[in-house]
Amino acid sequence: MTKETLQKIQGLREDKRNLPVALHVGSTVAILALALVVLKVWPHPGTWAVSFVVIGFMQYRLVMAIHEATHKNLFFPVAVNEAMGKGLSGLLGMNFLLYRKSHLQHHKSPQKIGEDVDAPLYSPPLRVKAGLPRCFALLTGVVVSLFRKIVRKFTTRAQFGSKTIETERDWVQLALILAGQAALFALFATQFHWWTYFTHWLAPLVLVAQLLDEVRIFVEHGYWFLHTSDPAPLDDLEQATVDIEATFLEAYLIAPFGFDTHLAHHTQFGVPFYNLRKLSRVLQENEPGYLQPIRRSYLSVLWEMINAEPKVAHSKPAAA
């Protein structure tokens, strides 16, 4: 990179503001609260169904906010970032420090897909035939991921594919999870029915939020596998990702907090999400090897990836 390009990137890294974050997190919480108010004021099968979906989408956005906090780019100063990261993790039943430690492993570069701790999320659908088998693998992957996440909550040696990530027991985070879930259970029990905590908090967290997360990861990290000319086995290919020129609605619902510019994020993950589109443009204009963004919607890219065969046949891994 030229000195001028590095200076531009440094400026984007240092441009840290709380207002864009407050608007994103605030709008998410407001829509989440509105869904609960509608559920309370107009109890009807239709509103119950719509609220289920809306709650799941907003939970997903909160998960993406936690991702930004793992990079210490959500709120400033850092103490506020850490408090928000742990607090939001408590509401969603996540271990913030374990997520940070594993996610930074995902950012190692270069690394093979077989070394990527997130590969178990996006590689299984790529290993099966296009069409219904791939769609089925993508949808059922949520069940496998849920089981793995539950197991990780009860160990200090969490397993991510072939890697083991060791962490100390975080009693503060555990207390925040218990307090957060108790508060949510009390809210649903007093305002609706006790069982709505399970149907309208835990269920959308798994069936909507987690599914969205895995579909997004599949699109962002699986796209290159289908288009590369390298015939190497899947696990031996370099981990790669892409930028997608998402519409406002897609960026808000499917790729929030800058995930539509995921290649830019992987290139310079210290840049806050609200500057990633600027970063992507800087890299497009100044780095000849930087992949140009995909100028199609997320849904059209997803449809292609479910139905497309790889550009070249990939060899099978050598027998052990």
C-alpha positions in Angstrom: 0.0 0.0 0.0 1.1 3.5 -0.7 1.8 6.0 2.2 -1.3 8.0 1.0 -3.5 4.9 1.1 -2.3 4.0 4.6 -3.0 7.5 5.8 -6.5 7.4 4.5 -7.1 4.0 6.3 -5.6 5.4 9.5 -8.0 8.3 9.3 -10.9 5.9 9.0 -9.6 3.9 12.0 -9.3 6.9 14.2 -12.7 8.4 13.2 -14.7 7.0 16.1 -18.1 8.3 16.9 -20.9 7.2 19.3 -23.8 8.8 17.4 -24.0 6.3 14.5 -23.8 3.4 17.0 -26.4 4.9 19.2 -28.8 5.3 16.2 -28.2 1.7 15.1 -28.5 0.1 18.6 -31.3 2.5 19.6 -33.4 1.8 16.6 -33.0 -1.9 17.1 -34.1 -1.7 20.7 -37.0 0.6 19.8 -38.3 -1.8 17.1 -37.9 -4.7 19.5 -39.9 -2.8 22.1 -42.5 -1.9 19.5 -43.0 -5.6 18.6 -43.7 -6.4 22.2 -46.1 -3.5 22.5 -48.0 -4.6 19.4 -48.1 -8.1 20.9 -49.6 -6.7 24.1 -52.1 -4.3 22.6 -53.3 -6.4 19.7 -53.1 -10.1 20.7 -53.9 -11.9 17.5 -52.4 -14.9 15.7 -51.2 -12.5 12.9 -49.5 -10.1 15.3 -48.0 -13.1 17.2 -46.4 -14.4 14.0 -45.2 -11.0 12.8 -43.7 -10.2 16.2 -41.9 -13.5 16.2 -40.1 -12.6 13.0 -39.4 -9.0 14.0 -38.0 -10.0 17.4 -35.7 -12.6 15.7 -34.4 -10.0 13.2 -33.7 -7.5 16.0 -32.0 -10.2 18.1 -29.8 -10.8 15.1 -28.9 -7.2 14.9 -27.9 -7.2 18.5 -25.7 -10.2 17.8 -24.0 -8.2 15.1 -23.6 -5.2 17.5 -21.8 -7.6 19.9 -19.5 -8.6 17.0 -18.6 -4.9 16.6 -17.9 -4.8 20.4 -15.5 -7.7 20.1 -13.3 -5.4 18.0 -13.7 -2.6 20.5 -15.5 -0.6 17.8 -19.0 -0.4 19.2 -18.9 2.4 21.8 -16.2 4.7 23.1 -14.4 4.8 25.5 -13.4 1.2 25.7 -14.9 0.7 29.1 -18.4 1.6 27.7 -17.8 -0.8 24.8 -16.9 -3.7 27.2 -19.9 -3.0 29.4 -22.3 -2.9 26.4 -20.7 -6.0 24.9 -21.1 -8.0 28.1 -24.6 -6.6 28.8 -26.0 -7.4 25.3 -24.3 -10.8 25.5 -26.2 -11.4 28.8 -29.5 -10.8 27.1 -28.7 -13.2 24.3 -27.0 -15.9 26.4 -23.6 -15.4 24.9 -20.1 -15.5 26.4 -18.6 -12.2 25.2 -15.0 -13.0 26.0 -15.1 -16.5 24.4 -16.7 -15.0 21.3 -14.0 -12.4 21.1 -11.2 -14.9 21.5 -12.7 -17.3 18.9 -13.6 -14.5 16.5 -10.1 -13.1 16.4 -9.0 -16.6 15.4 -11.4 -16.3 12.5 -9.5 -13.1 11.5 -6.1 -14.8 11.2 -4.8 -14.1 7.7 -3.8 -15.9 5.7 -5.4 -19.2 6.8 -7.0 -22.2 5.0 -10.7 -22.8 5.2 -9.9 -26.0 7.2 -8.2 -23.8 9.8 -11.0 -21.3 10.1 -12.9 -21.6 13.4 -16.1 -20.5 11.5 -15.7 -23.0 8.7 -18.1 -25.5 10.4 -20.8 -22.8 9.9 -20.4 -22.2 6.2 -18.5 -25.2 4.7 -21.0 -28.1 5.3 -23.5 -26.7 2.6 -20.6 -26.4 0.2 -19.7 -30.1 0.6 -23.1 -31.3 -0.7 -24.8 -31.2 -4.1 -26.5 -27.9 -5.3 -30.2 -27.4 -4.9 -32.3 -29.0 -2.2 -29.4 -30.9 -0.6 -27.5 -27.7 -0.1 -30.6 -25.8 1.1 -31.3 -28.6 3.6 -27.7 -28.6 4.9 -27.9 -24.8 5.4 -31.2 -25.0 7.3 -30.4 -28.0 9.5 -27.0 -26.5 10.3 -28.7 -24.3 12.9 -29.5 -27.4 15.0 -25.9 -28.6 14.9 -24.6 -25.1 15.8 -27.1 -24.8 18.7 -25.9 -28.0 20.2 -22.2 -26.9 19.9 -23.0 -23.5 21.5 -24.8 -25.1 24.4 -21.8 -27.5 25.0 -19.4 -24.5 24.9 -21.2 -22.8 27.7 -20.3 -25.5 30.2 -16.6 -25.8 29.4 -13.4 -23.7 29.6 -12.0 -25.6 26.6 -14.4 -24.8 23.8 -14.1 -26.7 20.6 -14.3 -24.9 17.3 -13.9 -27.5 14.5 -10.4 -29.0 15.0 -9.3 -26.1 17.3 -9.7 -25.9 21.1 -9.9 -22.4 22.6 -9.2 -22.2 26.3 -10.8 -19.4 28.5 -11.1 -18.8 32.2 -14.5 -19.1 33.7 -16.2 -15.7 33.4 -18.4 -15.5 36.5 -19.5 -11.9 35.7 -20.7 -13.0 32.3 -22.5 -16.0 33.7 -24.2 -13.7 36.3 -25.2 -11.3 33.5 -26.7 -14.2 31.5 -28.7 -15.5 34.5 -29.9 -12.0 35.4 -30.7 -11.1 31.8 -32.7 -14.3 31.3 -34.5 -13.9 34.6 -35.5 -10.4 33.8 -36.7 -11.4 30.3 -38.7 -14.3 31.8 -40.3 -12.0 34.3 -41.2 -9.5 31.6 -42.9 -12.1 29.4 -44.5 -13.8 32.3 -46.0 -10.6 33.7 -47.0 -9.0 30.4 -48.0 -12.1 28.4 -47.7 -15.7 29.5 -44.8 -17.5 31.1 -44.4 -19.7 28.0 -44.0 -16.7 25.7 -40.4 -16.4 27.0 -39.7 -19.6 25.1 -41.9 -19.0 22.1 -41.0 -15.3 21.6 -37.5 -14.9 22.9 -35.6 -18.2 22.8 -37.3 -19.6 19.7 -36.8 -16.6 17.4 -33.2 -16.3 18.8 -32.5 -19.8 17.3 -34.9 -20.1 14.4 -34.5 -16.5 13.0 -31.4 -14.8 14.5 -29.1 -17.8 14.3 -30.4 -18.8 10.9 -29.8 -15.3 9.5 -26.3 -15.4 11.0 -25.4 -18.7 9.3 -27.0 -17.7 6.0 -25.0 -14.5 6.0 -21.7 -16.3 6.8 -22.5 -18.8 4.1 -22.9 -16.0 1.5 -19.9 -14.0 2.6 -17.4 -16.8 3.1 -18.8 -19.5 0.7 -19.1 -17.3 -2.4 -15.4 -17.5 -3.4 -15.4 -21.3 -3.2 -18.0 -21.5 -6.0 -16.1 -19.1 -8.2 -12.4 -19.8 -7.7 -10.4 -21.5 -10.4 -8.3 -23.3 -7.8 -9.1 -27.0 -7.9 -7.7 -27.7 -4.4 -9.9 -29.4 -1.8 -12.3 -27.1 0.1 -10.3 -27.3 3.4 -7.0 -26.4 1.5 -8.4 -23.3 -0.1 -7.5 -19.9 1.4 -10.3 -18.4 3.5 -11.8 -15.5 1.5 -14.8 -13.2 1.6 -16.5 -10.5 -0.5 -18.2 -7.1 -0.4 -21.8 -6.9 -1.5 -23.5 -3.6 -2.5 -26.5 -4.1 -0.4 -29.6 -1.9 -0.4 -30.5 0.0 2.8 -33.1 -2.5 3.8 -30.7 -5.5 3.2 -27.9 -3.8 5.1 -30.3 -3.1 8.0 -31.9 -6.6 8.2 -29.4 -9.0 6.7 -26.0 -7.4 6.9 -26.1 -4.8 9.7 -23.2 -3.0 11.2 -21.2 -3.0 8.1 -21.3 -6.7 7.2 -22.2 -5.9 3.6 -18.5 -4.7 3.3 -17.1 -7.9 4.8 -14.0 -8.0 2.7 -13.2 -4.5 3.8 -13.8 -5.5 7.4 -11.4 -8.5 7.1 -8.8 -6.3 5.5 -8.8 -3.7 8.3 -11.0 -4.9 11.2 -10.0 -1.9 13.3 -12.1 0.4 11.2 -15.6 1.1 12.7 -18.5 -0.3 10.8 -19.8 3.1 9.7 -16.6 3.8 7.8 -16.4 0.4 6.1 -18.0 1.6 2.8 -15.5 4.4 2.6 -12.7 1.9 3.3 -14.0 -0.4 0.6 -14.0 2.5 -1.9 -10.4 3.5 -0.9 -9.2 -0.1 -1.4 -11.1 -0.5 -4.7 -9.4 2.7 -6.0 -5.9 2.1 -4.7 -5.3 -1.7 -4.4 -5.3 -3.5 -7.8 -5.7 -6.9 -6.1 -8.8 -5.9 -4.1 -11.9 -7.8 -5.3 -14.6 -5.6 -6.7 -17.9 -5.7 -4.8 -20.8 -7.9 -5.9 -23.4 -5.6 -7.4 -26.5 -7.8 -6.7 -28.8 -8.3 -3.8 -28.0 -10.7 -1.0 -31.1 -12.8 -1.8 -30.0 -13.2 -5.5 -26.5 -14.2 -4.4 -27.9 -16.6 -1.9 -30.2 -18.2 -4.6 -27.2 -18.5 -6.9 -25.1 -20.1 -4.2 -27.7 -22.7 -3.3 -28.2 -23.7 -6.9 -24.7 -23.3 -8.5 -22.0 -25.9 -8.9 -18.4 -24.8 -8.3 -16.7 -23.2 -11.3 -14.1 -26.0 -11.3 -14.2 -29.5 -9.9 -12.3 -29.6 -6.5 -10.1 -32.6 -5.7 -10.8 -34.8 -2.7 -8.6 -34.5 0.3 -5.8 -37.0 0.4 -6.4 -40.1 2.6 -4.8 -40.0 6.0 
